[in-house]
């Protein structure tokens, strides 16, 4: 099966009901909805639009997740982190294994970039292979642009 190398999506899509784990809810009746915009070929990364109505709940992360708040606001707190309000344009990174208490004020809409983490040894091997590719790349060869820096 062939996949397009460039996929186009929209943040204005129909979101499907994705209930929060009931045992995580602390207060209120938050209703969450989401839609997967894209998924990597290997299934380890995805981009998701998510929104939620008012309420307080725990969230336990089993992936790395970077979010950018698009609408509304939240107050986040976690061990070693006092409560802080975040709103449109704020970017937050949650590592695999993190726990946060969310307080959605009214509503929130976010875009989430999720990535399953590799075991440490596999991550090390991937970095070694990528470094070797750079060392042995031919001069003048077309190289892909990267937002992660050149080198």
Steps between C-alpha positions, in 0.01 A plus 500: 500500500640837400479803728521861387826667600310819586158492663281804554260530792283756670447588865133561417392136481216304656625371836395161636406437861801364695396472866755567771565196719225538767737418791719797394222760536536709816216750452228585251396314188772576243417380151793447263502456124785447257600424144828350375638726226804291406697191598858413410568201275642300792207591727720658768396863445168674449343845490167539676245777548338473846247708686339473840228670701541630853615271778793374703674171433827310524690406187767230487731505198629179343650685200691824442247772421554859397191718497416850384186655640289648222191618694393532862716452805614241751670498837759223527670368809731210565744376761764768543305742279256749655169569322544725195253629239567444129313637202511546121851474357650329806700185426546225761704179478400194706753216515399135498422418866383852595188565706312830500182630657300692240243767583322600181346844543190510280653313208834432336609400150852382432709346229712212631812348348537153650792261473550156649841480661752234404693297755831673585715251305292532184516880526878478535528274193285737294727794594812297407353406160400862433848624595661241269272611216622859546865394511477292183267732304649605168596867461252685282230240559155646549427485873160543661431816695446453870351725766727321748809679371769414250747266632 
